[in-house]
Amino acid sequence: MNGKGKIEGSKIVFNIDITYEKYNDKTSITWKSKFDFGILMRLIGIQKVEDISLKNIQQTIHCIESRLVYN
């Protein structure tokens, strides 16, 4: 997944690669991402960016998990 946009007037570019594999009775999710936050970190601070990012990652993983079918 690739994207770009603006937040608070700052350009953001990202690439996210999510893969999942089933091993016996378990599913493994691998998440790789690359973000360019532009000047956003200077505008709102690295801690705020990390907090917001973590919440979004958790919501995304929850969404993926809720759609996996277990036999």
Secondary structure as UniProt FT lines:
FT   STRAND          2..7
FT   TURN            8..9
FT   STRAND          10..23
FT   TURN            24..25
FT   STRAND          26..36
FT   TURN            38..39
FT   HELIX           40..44
FT   HELIX           46..67
//
